[in-house]
Amino acid sequence: MSIQSHAASLEQLHRSSTILRVVNVWDAITAKVVADLPETRALATAGHSIAASHGYADGEIPADEMIAAVARIVAAVDLPVSADLDDGYADPGETVRKAIGVGVVGANVEDRLRPLDEAVARVEAIVRAGEAEGIPFQLNARTDAFVRGGDRPREVILDDAIARGTAYLEAGASTVFVPGPIDRAAAEQLVGAFGPGRLNVIGVPGALTAQEYEELGVARISYGPWTQNVALTALKNLAVSLYDGGAIPEGTEKLN
């Protein structure tokens, strides 16, 4: 499929009444394993996981290394790929232009609680980049209202998330990503403010199920670095077993 077709497909998946489940990947082989499942409709990268796999702390991998890593993921599959591009780096419009150049059709970009006018300007730059490249680029504008909210009262954090998300949608973002502890009440308020098919959440331990979020009108659920943590936990447990005289478990698939 062409990049235009992938972009249109991702847009349609966001607008569907069925929640889009994206299992986050961080390299070509994880992308291929997930893409080969018949249930997979699109892929999303996990920036934290890509950074960790390259020896960087979250948010510290250079832009060129991030784009190169994402390019290998895109090349490994024939599905729409949405990339975690941290905060968009120094020039978010140019970062997205480069991402589109390697086949990316959507992106998460963090606001890091910048002043709202500055954050909106960065969203607008990304939207213009997509338009200039001729694709319906799916900007999943992330607000860090919850994850960087500190000790602010919860109602203040939620109001900030709503104000920021609304501004990003008005600036042309396709959806709004609000990572954090989004319970039923918060999801209802956010969907009420943004409209159905506009809110994206992260599935963390203790969160609502995908089906519950779907019933509330959430567009998409992703799992961030938790997919890598599950894989690393399995690796750690295997190593402990092997050191203790164990063996590779029966039924292990050869996936690479």
N, C-alpha and C positions, 0 to 999 in steps of 0.2 A: 504493500500500500504506500501511497505517497505521503509526504509529511502533511499536506493539506488534509488528506483523508484521515490520518491519525488525529490531527487536531480537532477535526469535526466530530470524530468518534468520541474523543474524550469529553468534548462539550456536551454531546448527547448523553453520555453516561452520567455526567453531573446533573443533568436536567431530569433524568429518569426518576420515577417514584420509587424505584428500587435502589437502596443505598449501594454505592460503589465501595467494595472492599478492596483495598490495595495492600498487598503484603510487601513491605519494604525490602529492597535488595541493595547490595553494596558492591557487587562486582559482576563480571560476565557470567560466571557459573551459577551464582545464586539467581541471577535474572533468568537464565535458561531453565533452571529447575522449576521456578515458579511459573514461568511463561508456558511450560509444557503441560501444566494442569488445565483441563478443559474449562474449569470455572474462571480462569484468569481472563479479565477483559482489558486490563491496563496495568502498568507497573509504575511504582514510585520509588525513587531512591531515598536512602536515609543519609543525610549529610554527616551526621554524627558517626554513623557506621563507616562511611567512606573515609572520613578523617582518621578514625581509629585504625582502620586497616592499612593506612599509609603512615602511621606513627605520629599523628597529630592529635592534639586535643580538639574537642568540638569547637567549630568556628574558626580554627586556625589554619586549615589547609588552604594554600594559595589558590587563587581563581583558576589559573591555567591547569593545575593538577586536578582540581575538581572537574573542570570541563573534560579533560582527557579521560578521567575515570568514567564519567557519564557517557562519553562517546563510545567506550568499549561496551557498556551496558546496552545502549541503543543498537549497536551493530550486532549484538548477540541475539536479538529477538525481532519479531515482526508484530509489535504491539505499540500502542501509544505509551510514551514514557514521560512522566512528570518528574522533574528533578528538584531536589532540595538544593538551593543555591545560597544557603546561609542568608546573609542580609543583602545579597546582590553585589557585594564588594564596592569598590570606590565609585564605579560607574555602572549602576544596575541595568541601564538600557543597553550598554555595550556587552555586559555579561550575558544578558538574555539573547542578544543578537548572536553571540558566539555559540550559545547553547542551541539555538534554533539551527545554526549552521551544522551541528552534528546530529540533528534529527530530533531534538527535544521539543515537545509540543505543549508543555505546561511546566509551572515551577512554583515551589513554595519560596517565598522571600520574606524574611523576618523584619519587623519594624524596630525591634530592640528598644521600644518605647522612645524613639526619637520624638522631638516636637512634632505635633500633628501636621503642620504645614510642610515640614521637611519630609515626613513620611509619605504624605500624599503626593508630593512632587516626584518622589522615587517611584511610586506606583504609576504615575502618569508617564514617566520615562519608559517604563517596561511596556506599558500598553502601546505607546508609540512605536517601540521596537518591533512588537508583534505585527502591528499594522504595516510597518514599512517592509517587513518580510513577507507580507501577503498571506498570513495564516491567522485563524482565530485562536491565538495563543491563550492558554488557560492559566491565568495568573491566580494562584491560590494565596492571596495576600494574608500573611500571618501577623497577628497581633500578639505580642508577648505580655498582654495585660495581666494574665494569670501567672505565667512562669517567672515574670520579673516584678510581680506586684508587691513583693515584700510583705510588710505588716499592715498594708492598707486594709480597711474593712472590705469584706467580700462584696458588699453592695456597690462600693466605690469602684472596685476592680471590674465588676460586671458592667457598670455604666460606662467605664472607659473602653472596655472591649466592644460594646455596642456602638459607641461614638466613633471609634476608630474603624471598625468594620464597615459601618455605614458610609463613612467618608471614602474608604477604599473602593467600595462598590460604585459609588457615585463617580469616582475617578476612572472607572473602567475595569476594575478587577472582576474576574469571573466568579470567584468564590472567596470566602474568608475562612482562614484556619485559626481556630482558637484552641491551642493546646493547653492542657491543664485539667483540673478535676471538674469536668463538666457533668454535673448531676442532672436529673430530670428537670428540676426547676430552672436551672441555668440554660439547658438546651431549649426549653420552651420559650424562655425570654429571648434568647439569641435568634431562634428561628422566627419568632414573632417580629423581631426587629428587621432581620435581613430578608425574610421570605423563605418559603420552602425551596430546597435545592440550592441553597447558597452557603450553608454552614458545613465546615469540615471539622472533625474532631479526631483525637488520638485515642486508640484503645490501650489503656494502661491497666495494670492489675487493679481490680475493684471497680472499673468503669462499668457503665451500662453495656449490654450486649449490642451487637450491630443491629439486630432486629428491633430492639427497643429504640435505638436512635433513629432507625428507619421510620418507625411509627410516629416519631416526633417531627419528621420532615428534614432530617439531616441528609446532606448530599453524599458525603463520603466519610469513610473511616480508614485511617491508616494506623500504623503501629510503630513508626519511628525506629529508634535503636533497639526496641524490645525484641525484634526478630533476630537481630545479631546476638543479643544477650541470651536468648533461648538456645541458639546454635553453640555459643561459647560455653554455656552451662553443660550442654550435652558433651562437648569435647572435654571439658574439665572432668566430668563424671566418668567418661570413658578412660581418661588417663589414670585416674585414681584406681579404677577397676583393673586396668592392665598392670599397673605397678603392684597390685595386690594379687597377681596371679591369674587375672581374668583373661578373656579372649574377645576378639571382635564379635559382637552379638550376631547370632544366627538371624537371617532375614535382612541383613544390611544390604541395601541396594547400591549398585555401582552407578552413580549419577554423573560422574565426570569422565 
